[in-house]
């Protein structure tokens, strides 16, 4: 039974949750089937690893139905009932954690049962608690709207001509909530459009932005943050970067973890953009400080970490020679992700060694990476090629260029403008190798100037390729 859905679900529970689930299963309010309770008790004995021969269907069946001949369908029914109960437990647990849902459902019940005094007391308490919430995000707005709607439903039959203004309050709250949700959707769409070769239909995009511009939403930091994120992604100007920085510093405690992370993501993305596209290095330290500040907070969106984020933060630190911080970051966070763990750590160690000039160690680490993500694959190939050049391994570099070209040709998910940049990089690196190898002989000076001009006119600096080539040609000139 190791790979059954019920075992996978139970295995996902922490120690507190497994004890709560036991109480849930044994509560006659939720479960009256004793066979289901017995099944859970037997499975719990194998928690958390769920290994061993006694976990077979036959062994479990004997414990639940002693003395009976094995009946697959009878066991299957018990497992199915337990699985259904486990899903109810997860739903119950989530609702229990969501105070606003409990308050909304309670007010509905009190109103329908005509328990007026209890309703009014509960309503006032819920409103007070919601207003005392430090984070005024869309969940706060939605709950305020739900409470207003409940009060309208309660009040209208009793005093139909009073509090008519609440309909306007409700609409204004719904508008504000909708705008935040619009902005968050646009935010994700714009991010994915830049990362992948696709285009979304961002309905009402211009209309929403125009509405925000002519309205006053200074009372909602979340809305202001996402508006400026959209403007940063749309216009790519330093002004919106510094506006976001100001909002982060001013409202940091009034934003939830996810929204603070979105500020980090887009400010970080802007720094990467101006480096990749415009070869600007003046935001290197700013970018590292963003990463450093984000990681200094104990509260995070999740205890898990995505491996692309992990290696990117190491890369940002290494870029400004913050090797000690990078080493400490790796040790502190390497347990937070499982996907591509070995490849990610090898990428980070390779990057650190490359920046320190330990080329053999760097090549060894990069050779042990096997990423499914094409963006990271490209970076590994670029770094390997650069190291071959640095070490004077020109034959290996030329072979790598040929392999790289074939990869670009067959990889359809890479955006066309990316491909153009990388083809340029490969061609110019090949010409640089010829220059270093004495291929041009007497025309050497002419080709140095020619290469310098072509490098400066490259379409982009993705992953620092233009700056690296400029550095190499400048060294050759000197």
RODO-2510 file (C-alpha; in nm, 4 decimals, decimal comma):
residues 478
     n   res          X          Y          Z
     1     x     0,0000     0,0000     0,0000
     2     x     0,3051     0,2268    -0,0053
     3     x     0,2012     0,4116    -0,3215
     4     x    -0,1727     0,4452    -0,2564
     5     x    -0,3347     0,7888    -0,2416
     6     x    -0,4345     0,7488     0,1227
     7     x    -0,0771     0,6653     0,2286
     8     x     0,0615     0,9613     0,0323
     9     x    -0,1893     1,1919     0,1980
    10     x    -0,1253     1,0672     0,5511
    11     x     0,2491     1,0822     0,4864
    12     x     0,2142     1,4539     0,4056
    13     x     0,0784     1,5315     0,7541
    14     x     0,3118     1,6691     1,0199
    15     x     0,3142     1,5363     1,3763
    16     x     0,0542     1,7847     1,4983
    17     x    -0,1730     1,7097     1,2016
    18     x    -0,1466     1,3315     1,2379
    19     x    -0,2660     1,3602     1,5995
    20     x    -0,5503     1,5907     1,4949
    21     x    -0,6476     1,3525     1,2152
    22     x    -0,6623     1,0670     1,4659
    23     x    -0,9094     1,2655     1,6768
    24     x    -1,1022     1,3511     1,3603
    25     x    -1,1297     0,9865     1,2487
    26     x    -1,2332     0,8663     1,5957
    27     x    -1,4910     1,1415     1,6459
    28     x    -1,8438     0,9997     1,6010
    29     x    -1,9497     1,3394     1,4647
    30     x    -1,7296     1,2873     1,1578
    31     x    -1,7023     0,9083     1,1364
    32     x    -1,9152     0,6223     1,2666
    33     x    -1,7492     0,3448     1,0645
    34     x    -1,5331     0,1424     1,3064
    35     x    -1,3534    -0,0347     1,0211
    36     x    -1,2294     0,3008     0,8922
    37     x    -1,1018     0,3865     1,2408
    38     x    -0,9221     0,0495     1,2608
    39     x    -0,7689     0,1057     0,9156
    40     x    -0,6309     0,4428     1,0208
    41     x    -0,4887     0,3007     1,3448
    42     x    -0,3063     0,0301     1,1511
    43     x    -0,1693     0,2705     0,8909
    44     x    -0,0586     0,5139     1,1604
    45     x     0,1795     0,2496     1,2954
    46     x     0,3866     0,2940     0,9787
    47     x     0,3954     0,6762     0,9968
    48     x     0,6026     0,8605     0,8763
    49     x     0,8094     0,6301     0,6501
    50     x     0,5418     0,3747     0,5533
    51     x     0,7778     0,0893     0,4703
    52     x     0,7878    -0,2800     0,5561
    53     x     0,6258    -0,6070     0,4529
    54     x     0,3451    -0,5655     0,7075
    55     x     0,2127    -0,2761     0,5003
    56     x     0,0828    -0,5151     0,2350
    57     x    -0,2918    -0,5214     0,1661
    58     x    -0,3210    -0,8761     0,3005
    59     x    -0,1453    -0,7892     0,6286
    60     x    -0,3577    -0,4784     0,6829
    61     x    -0,6754    -0,6739     0,6034
    62     x    -0,5969    -0,9377     0,8685
    63     x    -0,5622    -0,6645     1,1332
    64     x    -0,8941    -0,4992     1,0446
    65     x    -1,0950    -0,8134     0,9732
    66     x    -0,9310    -1,0887     1,1828
    67     x    -1,0256    -1,4432     1,0872
    68     x    -1,1876    -1,3407     0,7592
    69     x    -1,0787    -1,4475     0,4123
    70     x    -0,9077    -1,1654     0,2197
    71     x    -1,1620    -0,9593     0,0275
    72     x    -1,0022    -0,6961    -0,1938
    73     x    -1,3237    -0,5007    -0,2475
    74     x    -1,4042    -0,4903     0,1226
    75     x    -1,0610    -0,3431     0,1937
    76     x    -1,0937    -0,1079    -0,1020
    77     x    -1,4198     0,0298     0,0376
    78     x    -1,2591     0,0979     0,3762
    79     x    -0,9599     0,2662     0,2091
    80     x    -1,1948     0,4742    -0,0075
    81     x    -1,3941     0,5870     0,2977
    82     x    -1,0764     0,6791     0,4852
    83     x    -0,9459     0,8721     0,1860
    84     x    -1,2739     1,0635     0,1609
    85     x    -1,2532     1,1389     0,5327
    86     x    -0,8944     1,2569     0,4969
    87     x    -0,9965     1,5106     0,2315
    88     x    -1,2734     1,6371     0,4605
    89     x    -1,0110     1,6734     0,7334
    90     x    -0,7894     1,8867     0,5093
    91     x    -1,0875     2,1076     0,4171
    92     x    -1,1876     2,1385     0,7824
    93     x    -0,8307     2,2270     0,8803
    94     x    -0,8072     2,4959     0,6142
    95     x    -1,1413     2,6542     0,7094
    96     x    -1,0373     2,6469     1,0746
    97     x    -0,7271     2,8476     0,9856
    98     x    -0,9236     3,0984     0,7768
    99     x    -1,0882     3,3177     1,0394
   100     x    -1,2728     3,5291     0,7838
   101     x    -1,4527     3,2253     0,6419
   102     x    -1,5581     3,1082     0,9868
   103     x    -1,6939     3,4531     1,0695
   104     x    -1,8839     3,4779     0,7409
   105     x    -2,0416     3,1320     0,7802
   106     x    -2,1277     3,2040     1,1452
   107     x    -2,3044     3,5306     1,0547
   108     x    -2,5028     3,3521     0,7824
   109     x    -2,6214     3,0900     1,0312
   110     x    -2,7076     3,3443     1,3006
   111     x    -2,8987     3,5589     1,0526
   112     x    -3,1008     3,2684     0,9133
   113     x    -3,1861     3,1496     1,2650
   114     x    -3,3018     3,5016     1,3652
   115     x    -3,0541     3,5157     1,6512
   116     x    -3,0367     3,8948     1,6286
   117     x    -2,8521     3,9887     1,9457
   118     x    -2,5841     3,7251     1,8859
   119     x    -2,5574     3,8340     1,5214
   120     x    -2,5049     4,1997     1,6116
   121     x    -2,2458     4,1156     1,8746
   122     x    -2,0616     3,8787     1,6374
   123     x    -2,0782     4,1293     1,3505
   124     x    -1,9261     4,4113     1,5584
   125     x    -1,6528     4,1793     1,6810
   126     x    -1,5721     4,0616     1,3263
   127     x    -1,5586     4,4203     1,1914
   128     x    -1,3307     4,5308     1,4766
   129     x    -1,0983     4,2351     1,4272
   130     x    -1,0792     4,2904     1,0517
   131     x    -0,9982     4,6612     1,0947
   132     x    -0,7242     4,5766     1,3422
   133     x    -0,5564     4,3588     1,0787
   134     x    -0,2192     4,5092     0,9947
   135     x    -0,2096     4,3727     0,6396
   136     x    -0,4705     4,5500     0,4247
   137     x    -0,4499     4,3245     0,1193
   138     x    -0,7300     4,1921    -0,1025
   139     x    -0,8309     3,9400     0,1664
   140     x    -0,8954     4,2258     0,4089
   141     x    -1,1018     4,4070     0,1429
   142     x    -1,2944     4,0914     0,0527
   143     x    -1,3761     4,0175     0,4166
   144     x    -1,4881     4,3756     0,4713
   145     x    -1,7150     4,3410     0,1681
   146     x    -1,8539     4,0063     0,2937
   147     x    -1,9264     4,1552     0,6357
   148     x    -2,0973     4,4527     0,4734
   149     x    -2,3081     4,2186     0,2597
   150     x    -2,4071     4,0151     0,5649
   151     x    -2,5117     4,3301     0,7484
   152     x    -2,7155     4,4467     0,4458
   153     x    -2,8938     4,1084     0,4338
   154     x    -2,9584     4,1254     0,8078
   155     x    -3,0677     4,4903     0,8144
   156     x    -3,2834     4,5166     0,4963
   157     x    -3,5883     4,3156     0,6188
   158     x    -3,5917     4,4941     0,9556
   159     x    -3,5096     4,8528     0,8519
   160     x    -3,5494     4,8713     0,4710
   161     x    -3,4995     5,2497     0,4502
   162     x    -3,1875     5,2703     0,6645
   163     x    -2,8181     5,2292     0,5804
   164     x    -2,8856     5,2522     0,2065
   165     x    -2,5328     5,3924     0,1623
   166     x    -2,3971     5,0437     0,2345
   167     x    -2,4782     4,9398    -0,1219
   168     x    -2,2277     5,1996    -0,2409
   169     x    -1,9776     5,0865     0,0233
   170     x    -2,0173     4,7280    -0,0955
   171     x    -1,9644     4,8251    -0,4617
   172     x    -1,6572     5,0347    -0,3772
   173     x    -1,5068     4,7445    -0,1835
   174     x    -1,5848     4,5049    -0,4675
   175     x    -1,4180     4,7464    -0,7125
   176     x    -1,1064     4,7742    -0,4981
   177     x    -1,0885     4,3978    -0,4493
   178     x    -1,1340     4,3375    -0,8226
   179     x    -0,8636     4,5863    -0,9164
   180     x    -0,6126     4,4201    -0,6852
   181     x    -0,6995     4,0815    -0,8365
   182     x    -0,6719     4,2266    -1,1886
   183     x    -0,3301     4,3692    -1,1100
   184     x    -0,2079     4,0447    -0,9570
   185     x    -0,3219     3,8520    -1,2646
   186     x    -0,1577     4,1024    -1,5007
   187     x     0,1564     4,0826    -1,2902
   188     x     0,1860     3,7060    -1,3310
   189     x     0,0960     3,7201    -1,6996
   190     x     0,3593     3,9830    -1,7767
   191     x     0,6189     3,7867    -1,5846
   192     x     0,5398     3,4653    -1,7738
   193     x     0,5373     3,6478    -2,1079
   194     x     0,8936     3,7605    -2,0444
   195     x     1,0070     3,4193    -1,9249
   196     x     0,8390     3,2075    -2,1920
   197     x     0,7520     3,2298    -2,5589
   198     x     0,3797     3,3080    -2,5215
   199     x     0,1275     3,5930    -2,5161
   200     x    -0,1753     3,6424    -2,2876
   201     x    -0,4956     3,8328    -2,3553
   202     x    -0,4797     4,0766    -2,0626
   203     x    -0,8413     4,1837    -2,0736
   204     x    -0,9260     4,5402    -1,9584
   205     x    -0,5575     4,6131    -1,9003
   206     x    -0,5581     4,9732    -2,0264
   207     x    -0,8975     5,0469    -1,8726
   208     x    -0,7891     4,9273    -1,5282
   209     x    -0,4684     5,1331    -1,5359
   210     x    -0,6568     5,4452    -1,6459
   211     x    -0,9112     5,3958    -1,3668
   212     x    -0,6328     5,3695    -1,1081
   213     x    -0,4616     5,6820    -1,2404
   214     x    -0,7745     5,8948    -1,1976
   215     x    -0,8685     5,7463    -0,8580
   216     x    -0,7237     5,7706    -0,5096
   217     x    -0,6045     5,4430    -0,3610
   218     x    -0,3445     5,5794    -0,1210
   219     x    -0,5180     5,3903     0,1615
   220     x    -0,4263     5,0502     0,0168
   221     x    -0,0521     4,9647     0,0043
   222     x    -0,1165     4,6347    -0,1762
   223     x    -0,2890     4,8077    -0,4653
   224     x    -0,0150     5,0719    -0,4858
   225     x     0,2529     4,8045    -0,4881
   226     x     0,0986     4,6066    -0,7722
   227     x     0,0217     4,9173    -0,9764
   228     x     0,3889     5,0160    -0,9578
   229     x     0,4964     4,6596    -1,0350
   230     x     0,2843     4,6746    -1,3512
   231     x     0,4274     5,0143    -1,4437
   232     x     0,7813     4,8892    -1,3845
   233     x     0,7215     4,5898    -1,6103
   234     x     0,5434     4,8037    -1,8690
   235     x     0,7787     5,1043    -1,8908
   236     x     1,1098     4,9697    -1,7558
   237     x     1,2178     5,2944    -1,5913
   238     x     1,4269     5,3611    -1,2805
   239     x     1,1496     5,5855    -1,1454
   240     x     0,9145     5,2946    -1,0795
   241     x     1,1993     5,0870    -0,9364
   242     x     1,2683     5,3504    -0,6733
   243     x     0,8950     5,4001    -0,6121
   244     x     0,8660     5,0288    -0,5350
   245     x     1,1688     5,0506    -0,3112
   246     x     1,0035     5,3374    -0,1229
   247     x     0,6762     5,1455    -0,0856
   248     x     0,8628     4,8381     0,0390
   249     x     1,0428     5,0416     0,3037
   250     x     0,7314     5,2365     0,4082
   251     x     0,4746     4,9536     0,4124
   252     x     0,6837     4,6443     0,4653
   253     x     0,4932     4,5390     0,7792
   254     x     0,1574     4,6087     0,6149
   255     x     0,2177     4,3691     0,3247
   256     x     0,1839     3,9944     0,3405
   257     x     0,4781     3,7641     0,2734
   258     x     0,3693     3,6851    -0,0805
   259     x     0,3331     4,0530    -0,1787
   260     x     0,6699     4,1407    -0,0280
   261     x     0,8155     3,8562    -0,2308
   262     x     0,6538     3,9975    -0,5473
   263     x     0,8235     4,3325    -0,4814
   264     x     1,1533     4,1514    -0,4476
   265     x     1,0879     3,9449    -0,7610
   266     x     1,0173     4,2445    -0,9824
   267     x     1,2819     4,4777    -0,8407
   268     x     1,5281     4,1949    -0,8807
   269     x     1,3935     4,1309    -1,2311
   270     x     1,4427     4,4948    -1,3250
   271     x     1,8065     4,4843    -1,2141
   272     x     1,8528     4,1730    -1,4254
   273     x     1,6754     4,3379    -1,7201
   274     x     1,8927     4,6493    -1,7325
   275     x     2,2003     4,4254    -1,7032
   276     x     2,0911     4,1788    -1,9720
   277     x     1,9540     4,4337    -2,2167
   278     x     2,1482     4,7531    -2,1486
   279     x     2,4702     4,6135    -1,9963
   280     x     2,4212     4,8337    -1,6901
   281     x     2,6207     4,7267    -1,3862
   282     x     2,5299     5,0232    -1,1635
   283     x     2,2483     4,8244    -0,9979
   284     x     2,4661     4,5245    -0,8963
   285     x     2,4996     4,6364    -0,5351
   286     x     2,1353     4,7487    -0,5248
   287     x     2,0325     4,4025    -0,6434
   288     x     2,2421     4,2288    -0,3799
   289     x     2,0964     4,4507    -0,1051
   290     x     1,7448     4,3528    -0,2224
   291     x     1,8358     3,9838    -0,1943
   292     x     2,0078     4,0374     0,1390
   293     x     1,7101     4,2268     0,2862
   294     x     1,4643     3,9642     0,1635
   295     x     1,6632     3,6853     0,3266
   296     x     1,7102     3,8732     0,6522
   297     x     1,3375     3,8398     0,7261
   298     x     1,2475     3,5372     0,9351
   299     x     0,8980     3,5243     0,7847
   300     x     0,8901     3,3833     0,4318
   301     x     0,6214     3,2856     0,1836
   302     x     0,6980     2,9209     0,2319
   303     x     0,9522     2,6976     0,4017
   304     x     1,0272     2,5585     0,0566
   305     x     1,2523     2,7265    -0,1984
   306     x     1,2483     2,6978    -0,5767
   307     x     1,5858     2,5955    -0,7116
   308     x     1,5962     2,8693    -0,9839
   309     x     1,5524     3,1309    -0,7085
   310     x     1,8212     2,9669    -0,4975
   311     x     2,0899     2,9661    -0,7654
   312     x     1,9920     3,3145    -0,8846
   313     x     2,0466     3,4617    -0,5383
   314     x     2,3857     3,2949    -0,5152
   315     x     2,4695     3,4352    -0,8595
   316     x     2,3767     3,7899    -0,7478
   317     x     2,6010     3,7632    -0,4407
   318     x     2,8928     3,6187    -0,6379
   319     x     2,8639     3,9017    -0,8909
   320     x     2,9679     4,1517    -0,6181
   321     x     3,2249     3,9124    -0,4655
   322     x     3,0117     3,8415    -0,1564
   323     x     3,1528     3,4880    -0,1298
   324     x     3,1098     3,4556     0,2466
   325     x     2,7429     3,5550     0,2238
   326     x     2,6946     3,3103    -0,0660
   327     x     2,8514     3,0227     0,1287
   328     x     2,6374     3,0963     0,4345
   329     x     2,3248     3,1254     0,2182
   330     x     2,3921     2,7850     0,0583
   331     x     2,4409     2,6127     0,3930
   332     x     2,1360     2,7797     0,5470
   333     x     1,8939     2,7100     0,2615
   334     x     2,0064     2,3979     0,0766
   335     x     1,7627     2,1813     0,2750
   336     x     1,4633     2,3872     0,1569
   337     x     1,4363     2,2347    -0,1876
   338     x     1,4442     1,8823    -0,3295
   339     x     1,4019     1,9335    -0,7050
   340     x     1,7349     1,9356    -0,8919
   341     x     1,9211     1,9672    -0,5621
   342     x     2,2488     1,8128    -0,6751
   343     x     2,2541     2,0077    -1,0026
   344     x     2,1710     2,3336    -0,8240
   345     x     2,4479     2,2973    -0,5672
   346     x     2,6977     2,2049    -0,8375
   347     x     2,5930     2,5114    -1,0367
   348     x     2,6500     2,7352    -0,7320
   349     x     2,9876     2,5817    -0,6475
   350     x     3,0873     2,6068    -1,0128
   351     x     2,9919     2,9748    -1,0224
   352     x     3,1872     3,0562    -0,7066
   353     x     3,4958     2,8756    -0,8315
   354     x     3,4709     3,0420    -1,1728
   355     x     3,4569     3,3896    -1,0164
   356     x     3,7556     3,3010    -0,7944
   357     x     3,9529     3,1783    -1,0975
   358     x     3,9450     2,8093    -1,0020
   359     x     3,8558     2,6973    -1,3540
   360     x     3,9174     2,3229    -1,3254
   361     x     3,6977     2,2980    -1,0159
   362     x     3,4317     2,5103    -1,1872
   363     x     3,4264     2,2868    -1,4970
   364     x     3,4012     1,9782    -1,2792
   365     x     3,0985     2,1197    -1,0955
   366     x     2,9212     2,2378    -1,4118
   367     x     2,9683     1,8954    -1,5721
   368     x     2,7539     1,7457    -1,2935
   369     x     2,4485     1,9609    -1,3679
   370     x     2,1439     1,8221    -1,5490
   371     x     1,8699     2,0854    -1,5498
   372     x     1,5344     2,0448    -1,7282
   373     x     1,4935     2,4246    -1,7290
   374     x     1,6284     2,5583    -2,0601
   375     x     1,7107     2,9012    -1,9115
   376     x     1,9546     2,7426    -1,6676
   377     x     2,0849     2,5012    -1,9301
   378     x     2,1788     2,8015    -2,1427
   379     x     2,3672     2,9618    -1,8537
   380     x     2,5637     2,6439    -1,7900
   381     x     2,6628     2,6186    -2,1572
   382     x     2,7698     2,9850    -2,1655
   383     x     2,9785     2,9473    -1,8495
   384     x     3,1446     2,6289    -1,9755
   385     x     3,2346     2,7966    -2,3040
   386     x     3,3750     3,1003    -2,1232
   387     x     3,5890     2,8787    -1,9000
   388     x     3,7282     2,6882    -2,1986
   389     x     3,8292     3,0228    -2,3485
   390     x     3,9805     3,1492    -2,0219
   391     x     4,1916     2,8341    -1,9973
   392     x     4,3018     2,8516    -2,3602
   393     x     4,1227     2,5261    -2,4452
   394     x     4,0301     2,6516    -2,7897
   395     x     3,9580     2,3156    -2,9524
   396     x     3,7131     2,2273    -2,6756
   397     x     3,5633     2,5753    -2,7057
   398     x     3,5075     2,5395    -3,0816
   399     x     3,3461     2,1993    -3,0274
   400     x     3,1280     2,3517    -2,7561
   401     x     3,0195     2,6295    -2,9953
   402     x     2,9065     2,3713    -3,2505
   403     x     2,7124     2,1755    -2,9851
   404     x     2,5580     2,4974    -2,8548
   405     x     2,4377     2,5967    -3,2032
   406     x     2,2648     2,2622    -3,2502
   407     x     2,0969     2,2969    -2,9119
   408     x     1,9617     2,6421    -2,9995
   409     x     1,8313     2,5139    -3,3315
   410     x     1,6290     2,2284    -3,1846
   411     x     1,5052     2,3989    -2,8641
   412     x     1,1694     2,5511    -2,9656
   413     x     1,0857     2,7005    -2,6236
   414     x     1,3657     2,9597    -2,6457
   415     x     1,2337     3,2974    -2,7595
   416     x     1,3611     3,4111    -3,0975
   417     x     1,5276     3,7276    -2,9650
   418     x     1,7154     3,5125    -2,7131
   419     x     1,8351     3,2864    -2,9928
   420     x     1,9604     3,5825    -3,1953
   421     x     2,1652     3,7016    -2,8956
   422     x     2,3200     3,3616    -2,8368
   423     x     2,4002     3,3037    -3,2036
   424     x     2,5795     3,6414    -3,1991
   425     x     2,7680     3,5394    -2,8874
   426     x     2,8797     3,2111    -3,0421
   427     x     2,9920     3,3758    -3,3662
   428     x     3,1851     3,6502    -3,1878
   429     x     3,3435     3,4045    -2,9424
   430     x     3,4563     3,1969    -3,2388
   431     x     3,6096     3,5101    -3,3972
   432     x     3,7763     3,5949    -3,0656
   433     x     3,9316     3,2473    -3,0567
   434     x     4,0662     3,3029    -3,4089
   435     x     4,2119     3,6327    -3,2947
   436     x     4,3751     3,4765    -2,9902
   437     x     4,5086     3,1880    -3,2007
   438     x     4,6853     3,4225    -3,4447
   439     x     4,4532     3,3290    -3,7292
   440     x     4,4407     3,6846    -3,8693
   441     x     4,8185     3,7428    -3,8482
   442     x     4,8979     4,0804    -4,0136
   443     x     4,5331     4,1915    -4,0131
   444     x     4,5149     4,1417    -3,6396
   445     x     4,4652     4,5085    -3,5518
   446     x     4,1889     4,5509    -3,8086
   447     x     3,9957     4,2527    -3,6708
   448     x     4,0378     4,3716    -3,3138
   449     x     3,8609     4,6970    -3,4043
   450     x     3,6039     4,5097    -3,6106
   451     x     3,5251     4,2753    -3,3226
   452     x     3,5078     4,5620    -3,0777
   453     x     3,2487     4,7369    -3,2963
   454     x     3,0409     4,4223    -3,3457
   455     x     3,0434     4,3447    -2,9736
   456     x     2,9246     4,6947    -2,8843
   457     x     2,6387     4,6545    -3,1347
   458     x     2,5163     4,3217    -2,9966
   459     x     2,1389     4,2994    -2,9496
   460     x     2,1618     4,2177    -2,5773
   461     x     2,3796     4,1277    -2,2836
   462     x     2,1841     3,8165    -2,1722
   463     x     2,3714     3,6565    -1,8803
   464     x     2,6545     3,9081    -1,9292
   465     x     2,7668     3,7828    -2,2714
   466     x     2,8289     4,1293    -2,4221
   467     x     3,0246     4,2535    -2,1189
   468     x     3,2333     3,9355    -2,1115
   469     x     3,3227     3,9705    -2,4796
   470     x     3,4022     4,3409    -2,4296
   471     x     3,6321     4,2521    -2,1431
   472     x     3,8137     3,9925    -2,3520
   473     x     3,8606     4,2210    -2,6533
   474     x     3,9821     4,5053    -2,4306
   475     x     4,2391     4,2769    -2,2682
   476     x     4,3556     4,1687    -2,6134
   477     x     4,3976     4,5299    -2,7217
   478     x     4,6087     4,6122    -2,4224
***
